[in-house]
Amino acid sequence: MPIKPVILWTDALVFLLVFAIGAYYLRVRRQEHLRAPWRQVAKRRLGMSALVVLLCFVLVGLLDSVHIRRVLPNNNNADKLNYSTQVESLLDVLISPLGAEIEKTYSAPFAAYLYTKNIIEMPDGSEIRGYPRLTYGGSHLGDSVSRSSDIFTRSLKAAFKALIAWLLLTLAFLFFSARRSRIPFMQQAKIILYGRSFVAWREILLTVGLVLLIVSISINLAQGYHILGTDKVGKDVFYESLRSIRTGLIIGTLTTLVMLPFATAFGTLAGYFGGWIDDAIQYVYTTLSSIPGVLLISAAILSLQVFITNHPDLFSTLEIRADTRLLALCVILGIGSWTSLCRILRGETLKLREMEFITAACALGVGHLKIIRRHILPNIMHIILITIVLDFSMLVLAEAVLSYVGVGVDPTTYSWGNMINSARLELAREPIVWWPLLAAFIMMFTLVVSANLFSDAVRDAFDPRLRYVE
Amino acid sequence: MISYLLRRILYAVPILIGVNILTFALFFVINTPDDVARMHLGQKRVTAEAIERWKQSHGYDRPLFYNRTQAGVRVFTETLLFTKTINLFVFNFGSSDQGRDISYDIGQRMWPSLALAVPTLLVGLWVNISFALLMAFFRGKYFDLGGIILCVVLMSISTLFYIIGGQYLFGKILKLVPISGYHSGINALKFLILPVIIGVIGGIGAGSRWYRTIFLEEIGKEYVKTARSKGLPEIVILYKHVLRNALIPILTGVVVVIPTLFLGSLIMESFFGIPGLGSYTIDAIQQQDFAIVRVMVFIGTLLYIIGLVLTDISYVIVDPRIRLE
């Protein structure tokens, strides 16, 4: 086998999460009362557009979570395979050679020359000071540099391709959906065009088209240029910001995944049993929530750092070290944030405990744990779900701040926080280097806005208090 | 009410002890004082004597939980856990790992933190309430819709971008205010104005949206209907009835954070070079000075608990129906 899969801890948890979401989907599909609120979500126009964008980010993140090590070319010994020490992800392979095209230092977006003056060696041996030509960016142009027309034709071609792909996709969708609901093709097209369909298909299709257009153009241009420039060590900023997506998503989702079992278990137990169990659990979460969040995180990360430096044998490669720190950050963020969910769940369970159906279950002799599982948990699911989606964007933003403080992800991990952190010094340069900051801004903003819009739709659909407003 | 407050304050003691044991475990059990000493003295080629000397000069030369060399009660008192905890509880913070007096530093750095945090809180509160009230007045209209969209957009931008953008635009391009720094007395004003504005803008998104929901919830109540049926104009209803009643959840949410204002804002202070407690903490984190971080965790916890007690008191003050038992 020419490749060998590498499973980091966070990868394993990501796939566990995907599996859990799949299981949830199958469960929801079969039960009408669980489907009803999701139907409400599907009606929301902005929410569904945001979901399409979110799914694109998730796709990139998932591709980036499949890690492999390639086999090294080995001629003298055919039986024994040597694997490269470099861990790559599937995303790397797909968008290669984007990550490997390293220039000398800064270059502006779409530039063909370096951003700083350097000594250039001329073919005749003499040396002059000037802006050297980039090794990769715009190298296909040769010496006759006419960038704007090249960029224009390339984007036009890419846009045309995207348009064709989108048209085919839309036609296929219309065809199958019309057949499914047994109405003529034209009628289905009209229903969707006028936005009269139940699910907000028109907005979904438009967003898909827009995403296709942007992705197609940027990938096409990225083959010839550094579309978001290069950073200090000459790495492509577009590549960096793509790789950062995984970090952001992992912080946003794994943190919740880590804290959810504790918050749910403790919250329901405290609310249901009361007495000393309630006192003990309340004590634990009050203690934890009294510590200022950033301080708790930095204290824990500091300790972890000392632990890692003192036990180098446990962390063999850089990837494992960075991955451990990412996971630790998720766990610590989770410890800091489970308390609020725990408190809400406890209150809700306290209310539910007094309901008649619980008394009835008790009278029929149903065990306590079974009551919690069958009667309490389904009734607090909506709170858990709302918390997951609301926390996501907050956590993505928190990552950037923590990385800036120096207690975020490992400095070698690609993350928006690290990009912003280094961009601070770049803004103080003369002339300023603005593109890493812009790249981080665009990526973070798109992800967080769509997460916020989607979570609003989910909250409106699931929160029973908001239901009477409609 | 007095007995209730006393009980609340007594409750704080086990919580503080719990927090202390937790930070103690983080700092001294996962990494022994030897590890910390080695890190401060440099990783490689550190002699055992140097480590011992460092531990002795910083007061880390005791066993963690149990001292075999002592007799009687001193078995437990002559340990790191006991001495470090007791010193915190009597507000004897000792010196940092760099050798500076922590209590003195805190006393000095508290004021710049307050000078930044108090105006940010007050102006932010005023702006958020006014904006939310406007949105509630125009509810369902285009102004409201635009306001919500603005809030979502503002919420989705990281604070770091506000700071970097503000410093670049007002400090570097327009040169209206200094980019960073601090000066005592009235001169502090020109250094503080930009961080305060940025702090307020950064809080508008989440704050106004939350207040708007509170206002709308209040508008849906019966007494508003009564007021409207009496023929009161909408403005009067909003200002005289809705605002006053909605202030209860808003104020109680604010009271919790008032004591923690002393701690300052980590990000703002370090970006703008304001010598407050926030930048103090950040420096300590970056220099891995465990003594300072432990003290700050302790003070932070204490202030948070004070905030909770104050919240209870403020409930009674703003809502006479509530009695603390």
Interface residues (C-beta under 8 A of the other chain):
Chain A: Y283 V284 T286 T287 L288 S289 S290 I291 P292 V294 L295 L296 S298 A299 A300 L302 S303 Q305 V306 F307 T309 N310 S393 L397 A400 V401 Y404 V405 G406 V407 I420 A423 R424 L427 L437 F441 M444 F445 V448 V449 N452 L453 D456
Chain B: P14 I15 G18 V19 L22 T23 L26 F27 I30 N31 D35 V36 R38 M39 Q43 V152 V153 M155 S156 I157 S158 T159 L160 F161 I164 Y168 K172 T260 L263 L266 I267 S270 T281 I282 I285 Q286 Q288 F290 V293 R294 M296 V297 G300 T301 Y304 I305
